[in-house]
Amino acid sequence: LEAAIRASMQDASPSGEQQQASSSDGDEDGGVQVLEEDENDGVIGKSIEDEKMTLSKTNNNNIQQEENNDKKEEEEDSKLSPFEAEILSMTVPAEPTGTTGPNIARVQLRMPNDGKRLVRKFDGDLPVKVIYAYVAQLESNIETVRAGRQLDAKAKFPPVDLMPFVEESISSFGLSGEAITFLWK
């Protein structure tokens, strides 16, 4: 069998640069080595154990890299103020169905990155911070918030900062029908 393998290996390489030899080291893999000729006609040998070690090191490096990425995300989360951490962890309820209702607040949001406008309905009994959470969790904004930038929101005329009123309900603060402008601090 070994002779057949050697013959097929020699047939597979046209210049005969690769050879396979076995040693009687008592290894479980039969001590198989892959031999290659280098440019100076010297023979370089790599055992299967060497290959296993290389794969093991590669796997360990990948695991270490994943752990470093996890630590980086934790560090980014530690940069967040308590308010940003709260709004990123909040579950934003689905948009209410129907066009109007007894307590549906329709607001126009001006996005912080590009200034685009977005109209969305919220349950009027929800606190104002749900609107912050909605904007912060949008795909275009979430990485910026995680990096530690804070959102600033202003509504009404003259513009009023919404941060002191985040615990009030959307309806009781009179945000239904208002335009809310979000900016990065």
LOTIRO-441464 format. One line per field, with one value per residue: residue number from 1; x, y, z of N, C-alpha, C in turn; residue in one letter. Coordinates in steps of 0.001 Angstrom, whole numbers. Layout:
mivex = (NUM; ...) .
n_px = (X; ...) .
n_py = (Y; ...) .
n_pz = (Z; ...) .
ca_px = (X; ...) .
ca_py = (Y; ...) .
ca_pz = (Z; ...) .
c_px = (X; ...) .
c_py = (Y; ...) .
c_pz = (Z; ...) .
keke = (a; ...) .
# end
This chain:
mivex = (1; 2; 3; 4; 5; 6; 7; 8; 9; 10; 11; 12; 13; 14; 15; 16; 17; 18; 19; 20; 21; 22; 23; 24; 25; 26; 27; 28; 29; 30; 31; 32; 33; 34; 35; 36; 37; 38; 39; 40; 41; 42; 43; 44; 45; 46; 47; 48; 49; 50; 51; 52; 53; 54; 55; 56; 57; 58; 59; 60; 61; 62; 63; 64; 65; 66; 67; 68; 69; 70; 71; 72; 73; 74; 75; 76; 77; 78; 79; 80; 81; 82; 83; 84; 85; 86; 87; 88; 89; 90; 91; 92; 93; 94; 95; 96; 97; 98; 99; 100; 101; 102; 103; 104; 105; 106; 107; 108; 109; 110; 111; 112; 113; 114; 115; 116; 117; 118; 119; 120; 121; 122; 123; 124; 125; 126; 127; 128; 129; 130; 131; 132; 133; 134; 135; 136; 137; 138; 139; 140; 141; 142; 143; 144; 145; 146; 147; 148; 149; 150; 151; 152; 153; 154; 155; 156; 157; 158; 159; 160; 161; 162; 163; 164; 165; 166; 167; 168; 169; 170; 171; 172; 173; 174; 175; 176; 177; 178; 179; 180; 181; 182; 183; 184; 185) .
n_px = (827; 1889; 3878; 2381; 1163; 3421; 4254; 2075; 2205; 4617; 4010; 2075; 3392; 5074; 7798; 8872; 9267; 7988; 8016; 7083; 7773; 8116; 8590; 9807; 8957; 7046; 4828; 1319; 308; 1879; 4218; 4416; 5877; 5964; 7946; 9836; 11646; 13915; 15005; 17747; 18342; 18088; 16489; 13465; 11597; 8319; 6459; 3392; 2589; 3744; 2131; -321; 220; 537; -2070; -3408; -2286; -3264; -6037; -6086; -5243; -7421; -9462; -8468; -8583; -11358; -12049; -10732; -12230; -14700; -13978; -13397; -15934; -17164; -15649; -16397; -19089; -18755; -18017; -20332; -22868; -25063; -27679; -27535; -26792; -29100; -31087; -30169; -30530; -33241; -36444; -38053; -41389; -43595; -44789; -47881; -50956; -53238; -54527; -55229; -55956; -57195; -54965; -52645; -49585; -48270; -45205; -42659; -39440; -36208; -33312; -30041; -27641; -27892; -29903; -32323; -35881; -38288; -41362; -43162; -45349; -46195; -47204; -48982; -48809; -46324; -43002; -40952; -38335; -38471; -38645; -36088; -34738; -35662; -34531; -31792; -31385; -31634; -30264; -28415; -27453; -26656; -23979; -22575; -23672; -22885; -20186; -19952; -20997; -23423; -26948; -28825; -31891; -34372; -37468; -40570; -41493; -40223; -37237; -37033; -35060; -35238; -34207; -34531; -37108; -37491; -38758; -41415; -44656; -45242; -47581; -48459; -46449; -46895; -45998; -47208; -47724; -45595; -42345; -39280; -35958; -32961; -29630; -26055; -24175) .
n_py = (-1190; 1291; 1530; 1829; 4261; 5951; 5657; 6740; 9352; 10187; 9991; 11944; 14369; 16045; 16776; 15351; 16491; 16254; 13857; 10982; 9582; 7001; 6642; 4749; 5673; 5039; 6597; 7397; 8055; 6725; 7970; 9521; 11626; 14607; 15253; 17754; 19131; 21768; 24880; 24656; 22012; 20673; 18660; 19198; 18470; 17943; 16984; 15290; 15865; 18395; 19831; 19535; 20992; 23530; 24000; 23942; 26167; 28159; 27917; 28604; 31262; 32356; 32031; 33657; 36116; 36430; 36652; 39043; 40784; 40606; 41758; 44324; 45210; 45225; 47221; 49384; 49496; 50243; 52876; 54192; 56437; 56132; 56602; 56224; 53531; 52450; 53126; 51713; 49134; 48890; 47602; 48471; 49109; 47775; 49678; 51359; 50168; 51434; 54678; 56860; 57293; 56999; 57430; 57662; 58801; 60717; 61383; 63398; 62649; 63938; 62729; 62189; 61671; 62131; 63974; 63213; 62844; 61130; 59647; 58444; 56447; 56321; 54777; 56897; 56791; 55918; 56574; 59494; 58695; 56375; 57196; 58236; 55786; 54409; 55905; 55677; 52943; 52456; 51099; 52745; 54378; 52997; 52056; 54438; 55420; 53382; 53885; 55952; 58483; 60953; 61413; 64280; 65815; 67936; 69689; 71327; 74876; 77812; 75785; 73055; 71296; 67830; 66111; 66606; 65735; 63018; 61006; 61616; 61072; 60634; 61815; 63472; 65362; 66636; 65926; 64818; 65096; 66779; 67892; 66362; 67025; 65352; 65461; 64943; 65123) .
n_pz = (0; 860; -1022; -3319; -2816; -2711; -5370; -6753; -5822; -6889; -9569; -9702; -9314; -11730; -11868; -9896; -7445; -4983; -2464; -602; 2481; 4884; 8342; 11080; 13616; 15375; 15569; 15732; 13300; 11603; 11158; 8883; 6505; 4598; 1963; 421; -2282; -2092; -3633; -3675; -4041; -1653; 813; 2340; 5154; 6367; 9009; 9714; 12241; 12573; 10816; 12117; 14432; 13347; 12396; 14844; 16126; 14424; 14873; 17594; 17403; 16010; 17901; 19933; 18620; 18323; 21033; 21631; 20013; 21321; 23772; 22884; 22084; 24596; 25818; 24223; 24915; 27555; 27282; 26925; 28055; 30902; 29982; 27154; 27119; 28210; 26256; 24074; 24918; 25203; 24193; 21365; 20779; 18238; 15442; 15880; 14461; 11986; 11110; 12742; 16190; 19568; 21154; 19585; 18580; 16079; 14723; 13213; 12293; 12112; 10877; 12367; 10903; 8069; 7728; 6691; 6564; 8528; 9085; 11784; 13799; 17239; 20318; 22334; 25112; 25752; 27045; 26243; 25834; 24342; 21730; 21395; 21684; 19443; 17292; 17928; 17632; 14963; 11970; 10642; 12644; 14951; 15355; 15683; 18048; 19774; 19738; 21447; 20978; 21670; 21391; 20569; 20960; 19670; 19795; 18872; 18779; 20074; 19623; 21876; 24165; 24477; 26395; 29279; 29544; 29129; 30562; 30573; 29080; 25558; 24509; 26661; 26768; 24447; 21859; 19666; 16262; 15973; 14764; 15242; 15713; 15413; 16501; 16571; 19521) .
ca_px = (0; 2770; 4580; 1412; 997; 4636; 4254; 1073; 2705; 5661; 3339; 1286; 4259; 5828; 9239; 9298; 9729; 7444; 8135; 6563; 8542; 7597; 9618; 9290; 9033; 5991; 3740; 41; 42; 2849; 5398; 4440; 6405; 5904; 9270; 9868; 12983; 13959; 15728; 19159; 18329; 18040; 15183; 12822; 10548; 7282; 5688; 1966; 2496; 4012; 929; -1341; 599; 238; -3527; -3773; -1922; -4209; -7306; -5908; -5216; -8793; -10203; -7969; -9093; -12769; -12093; -10357; -13381; -15693; -13498; -13524; -17347; -17438; -15047; -17248; -20283; -18414; -17914; -21679; -23485; -26151; -28857; -27313; -26848; -30516; -31876; -29728; -31033; -34712; -37192; -38961; -42605; -43958; -45584; -49315; -51681; -54305; -54034; -55404; -56559; -57325; -53682; -51551; -48833; -47533; -44135; -41714; -38091; -35114; -32203; -28805; -26542; -28074; -30970; -33548; -37066; -38979; -42585; -43488; -46365; -45874; -48267; -48808; -48550; -44916; -42161; -40211; -37079; -38697; -38299; -34616; -34329; -35953; -33532; -30474; -31291; -31663; -29016; -27481; -27005; -26305; -22532; -22148; -24077; -22000; -18861; -19964; -21617; -24745; -27985; -29473; -33174; -35095; -38798; -41431; -40946; -38794; -36787; -36875; -34289; -36127; -33547; -35139; -38485; -37490; -39643; -42807; -45241; -45194; -48797; -48544; -45495; -47411; -45156; -47996; -47770; -44382; -41116; -38190; -34669; -31888; -28266; -25007; -23503) .
ca_py = (0; 2448; 1610; 2354; 5680; 6617; 5668; 7691; 10679; 10508; 10189; 13174; 15535; 15785; 16917; 14457; 17316; 15805; 12434; 10647; 8508; 6658; 6303; 3816; 6349; 4524; 7556; 6811; 8289; 5960; 8796; 9957; 12962; 15110; 15766; 18616; 19589; 23214; 25365; 24266; 20547; 20107; 18087; 19775; 17547; 18419; 15850; 15556; 16509; 19813; 20384; 19609; 22099; 24763; 24172; 24237; 27562; 28983; 27893; 29392; 32673; 32750; 32130; 34858; 37277; 36563; 37160; 40455; 41509; 40686; 42750; 45650; 45582; 45556; 48528; 50378; 49622; 50945; 54284; 54749; 56995; 55242; 56813; 55551; 52086; 52109; 53187; 50634; 47843; 48908; 47021; 49476; 48430; 47913; 50861; 51075; 50076; 52430; 56021; 57687; 56576; 57856; 57756; 57407; 60026; 60671; 62374; 63448; 62596; 64317; 61866; 62925; 61460; 62700; 64964; 62699; 62860; 59862; 59791; 57194; 56538; 55697; 54807; 58146; 56547; 55553; 57721; 60139; 57984; 55350; 57828; 58204; 54398; 54073; 56544; 55116; 51556; 52338; 50533; 53803; 55133; 52182; 52011; 55747; 55486; 52469; 54503; 56919; 59780; 61096; 62039; 65474; 65947; 69181; 69728; 72501; 76178; 77656; 74412; 72659; 70065; 66794; 65288; 66683; 65233; 61653; 60113; 61998; 60357; 61361; 62638; 64507; 66424; 67309; 65658; 64314; 66043; 67610; 67474; 66238; 67032; 64681; 65840; 64335; 66078) .
ca_pz = (0; 913; -2303; -4284; -2508; -3176; -6826; -7226; -5511; -7862; -10849; -9633; -9481; -12940; -11706; -8825; -6343; -3705; -2189; 712; 3088; 6203; 9314; 12083; 14905; 16235; 15648; 15371; 11886; 10836; 10959; 7490; 6293; 3240; 1643; -744; -2618; -2232; -4807; -3593; -4082; -316; 1100; 3518; 5592; 7275; 9486; 9911; 13547; 12347; 10197; 13171; 15305; 12619; 12439; 16221; 16372; 13671; 15608; 18820; 17008; 15683; 19164; 20612; 17902; 18694; 22403; 21567; 19468; 22393; 24739; 22264; 22172; 25986; 26071; 23577; 25736; 28790; 26942; 26850; 29253; 31325; 29143; 25868; 27374; 28413; 25021; 23180; 25405; 25215; 23094; 20802; 20323; 16824; 15121; 15985; 13184; 11848; 10823; 13935; 17302; 20734; 21773; 18652; 18326; 14802; 14798; 12095; 12841; 11208; 11271; 12665; 9946; 6738; 7727; 6070; 7421; 8670; 9868; 12477; 14847; 18520; 21316; 23068; 26532; 25927; 27390; 25163; 25585; 23320; 20454; 21389; 21458; 18047; 16433; 18252; 17190; 13503; 11466; 10255; 13818; 16119; 15562; 16178; 19453; 20508; 19816; 22538; 20638; 22270; 20586; 21091; 20263; 19920; 19180; 19099; 18424; 19792; 19917; 23275; 24336; 25021; 27420; 30611; 29521; 28579; 31336; 30325; 27942; 24283; 24396; 27701; 26434; 23259; 20684; 18542; 15162; 16006; 14096; 16205; 15039; 16164; 16138; 17390; 20412) .
c_px = (873; 3500; 3658; 1208; 2199; 4647; 3251; 1502; 3773; 5055; 2590; 2158; 5191; 7332; 9772; 9771; 9198; 7590; 7509; 7379; 7927; 8771; 8994; 9454; 7982; 4866; 2453; -295; 1063; 4095; 5515; 4943; 6215; 7266; 9195; 11311; 12938; 14816; 17174; 19320; 18431; 16636; 14680; 11696; 9591; 6512; 4227; 1750; 2757; 2778; -181; -1049; 267; -1258; -3993; -3462; -2883; -5548; -7212; -5890; -6616; -9625; -9781; -8517; -10568; -12900; -11731; -11495; -14461; -15287; -13658; -14967; -17708; -16859; -15887; -18509; -19979; -18234; -19277; -22099; -24607; -27406; -28704; -27373; -28300; -31286; -31435; -30271; -32566; -35282; -38185; -40196; -42856; -44826; -47070; -49973; -52804; -53709; -54147; -56042; -56602; -55974; -52505; -50890; -48019; -46490; -43250; -40318; -37090; -33871; -30891; -27713; -26713; -29197; -32261; -34672; -37754; -40207; -42913; -44536; -45875; -47131; -48000; -48510; -47084; -44094; -41389; -38928; -37234; -38373; -36782; -34128; -34545; -34874; -32149; -30300; -31418; -30286; -27977; -26879; -26384; -24798; -22006; -22499; -23184; -20598; -18815; -20556; -23035; -25688; -28559; -30760; -33849; -36423; -39484; -40770; -41192; -38323; -36506; -36091; -35175; -35508; -34174; -36532; -38587; -38414; -41114; -43346; -45232; -46395; -48831; -47545; -45896; -46572; -45936; -48121; -46535; -43272; -39996; -36893; -33633; -30554; -27296; -24384; -22022) .
c_py = (1257; 2629; 2194; 3850; 6456; 6734; 6683; 9120; 11104; 10740; 11521; 14411; 15276; 15896; 16030; 15226; 16848; 14301; 12193; 9494; 8204; 6325; 5403; 4432; 5829; 5519; 6876; 7043; 7576; 6773; 9315; 11381; 13326; 15744; 16599; 18986; 21096; 23601; 24914; 22758; 19924; 19600; 18690; 18834; 18222; 17200; 16256; 16207; 18003; 20499; 20538; 20775; 23439; 25042; 24554; 25695; 28507; 29063; 28727; 30882; 33174; 32937; 33390; 36114; 37511; 37122; 38643; 41305; 41668; 41734; 44158; 46122; 45966; 46921; 49633; 50595; 50380; 52440; 54969; 55362; 56037; 55385; 56094; 54037; 51633; 52097; 52128; 49281; 47762; 48170; 48079; 48741; 48677; 49157; 50511; 51039; 51101; 53812; 56948; 56836; 57485; 58269; 57398; 58757; 59837; 61774; 62278; 63535; 63017; 63599; 62642; 62786; 62245; 63730; 64488; 62700; 61498; 60110; 58438; 57473; 55780; 55694; 56029; 57969; 56186; 56778; 58240; 59369; 56840; 55915; 57885; 56788; 53999; 54635; 55922; 53709; 51375; 51906; 51605; 54541; 54285; 52146; 53332; 55891; 54581; 53047; 55608; 58272; 59805; 61803; 63248; 65640; 67247; 69142; 71033; 73778; 77147; 76281; 74175; 71349; 69029; 65990; 65426; 66043; 63774; 60701; 60454; 61222; 61261; 62305; 63765; 65642; 67147; 67095; 65122; 65403; 66930; 67026; 67472; 66141; 66396; 65125; 65069; 65417; 66067) .
c_pz = (0; -406; -3367; -4068; -3002; -4692; -7364; -6946; -6508; -9239; -10867; -9797; -10648; -12738; -10600; -7606; -4999; -3600; -832; 1246; 4427; 7094; 10352; 13456; 15876; 16401; 15230; 13913; 11012; 10558; 9543; 7428; 4842; 2982; 388; -1011; -2729; -3431; -4817; -3561; -2695; -63; 2405; 3901; 6544; 7730; 9631; 11266; 13425; 11759; 11232; 14105; 14644; 12638; 13830; 16554; 15658; 14387; 16876; 18504; 16692; 16945; 19903; 19952; 18235; 20110; 22437; 21028; 20528; 23426; 24189; 22338; 23602; 26337; 25444; 24392; 27023; 28545; 26989; 28176; 29669; 30450; 27798; 26035; 27527; 27094; 24008; 23619; 25420; 24013; 22623; 20288; 18830; 16650; 15221; 14602; 13165; 11651; 12025; 15008; 18503; 21316; 20866; 18346; 17047; 14862; 13562; 12706; 11769; 11728; 11441; 11601; 8661; 6653; 7081; 7091; 7384; 9531; 10475; 13541; 16077; 19374; 22188; 24540; 26797; 26296; 26172; 24843; 24583; 21937; 20307; 21044; 20005; 17121; 16671; 17697; 15683; 13020; 11144; 11462; 14921; 16393; 16119; 17652; 20292; 20665; 20865; 22206; 21171; 21318; 21328; 20290; 20676; 19166; 19568; 18609; 19563; 20241; 21401; 23303; 25030; 26171; 28810; 30689; 29065; 29329; 31140; 29133; 26712; 24160; 25417; 27446; 25150; 22008; 19486; 17488; 15080; 15136; 15135; 15414; 15944; 15597; 17016; 18250; 20126) .
keke = (l; e; a; a; i; r; a; s; m; q; d; a; s; p; s; g; e; q; q; q; a; s; s; s; d; g; d; e; d; g; g; v; q; v; l; e; e; d; e; n; d; g; v; i; g; k; s; i; e; d; e; k; m; t; l; s; k; t; n; n; n; n; i; q; q; e; e; n; n; d; k; k; e; e; e; e; d; s; k; l; s; p; f; e; a; e; i; l; s; m; t; v; p; a; e; p; t; g; t; t; g; p; n; i; a; r; v; q; l; r; m; p; n; d; g; k; r; l; v; r; k; f; d; g; d; l; p; v; k; v; i; y; a; y; v; a; q; l; e; s; n; i; e; t; v; r; a; g; r; q; l; d; a; k; a; k; f; p; p; v; d; l; m; p; f; v; e; e; s; i; s; s; f; g; l; s; g; e; a; i; t; f; l; w; k) .
# end
